[in-house]
Amino acid sequence: MLEYPALHSARIFRAGDLCVTEYVLTYDGRPSHTVSIMEFIDGKVARETQYFGDPFQPGPSRAQWVERTP
């Protein structure tokens, strides 16, 4: 059976013809933090760029500044 990825939206920002969405995409049980940037022209998506970042453990020098997210 085909399993679709789960989306959990964290934050959406929209100003004029630009929309930025941060969300967690879970695929095959693995979460990937994602940012989507969409540009609109005449109410339609003209361009979309997505960035994906898999979770990782911080190095010892950065661990004190980490904010854990679900």
N, C-alpha and C positions, 0 to 999 in steps of 0.2 A: 504494500500500500504506500502511495506517495505521501510524504509528510512535508507540509509547507513550513517555512521558517516562521517563528513567532516574533512579533514586533512589540516592543514596549517603549512608547514615546516618553522622553524625559523632558524635552523643552522645545518649543517652537517660537521662532522670532520672525516677524514679517514686517517689512517696511517697503511701501511702494510695490515695485515689481520684483522684489527679492525676498525669498523665504529660506531660512536656515532651520533645519530640524536636527536635533540630537536624539539618538535613540539607541537601544540595545537590540540587536538582531540575534536571535538564538536559532542556530541551524545545527542539526544533528547533536543537540544537547550542549553545544559550545557557544557561549555568548561572545559577541563581537560588538564593541562600541563603534557607532557609526555617526557620521555627520553628512547630511545631504544639503547641498546648496542648489536652489532652483531659481532660475530667472524666468519671468513671465513677460510675454508680449501679447497684447490684445486678449488677456485672460487665459492664454494657453502657455504651457511649459515650452520655453524656447531652448533652454539648456539646463542640464542637471549634472552636477559633479558630486561624487560620493567618495568619502574617505573611510577606511575601515581600520580599526586597531584592536588586535587581540589583547586580552588582559595579560599582564605580566607582573612579576614581583619586583618591587623597587630595589635598587641597590642600597647597601647599608647607609651610605651618606644621604640618601633621600627619604628613607623610611619614616623619619619623624614628621615629614610634611605631607604624607599620603592621606587622602580622604577616601575611605572605602565606599564603593557604590555597589548596590545589589546587582 
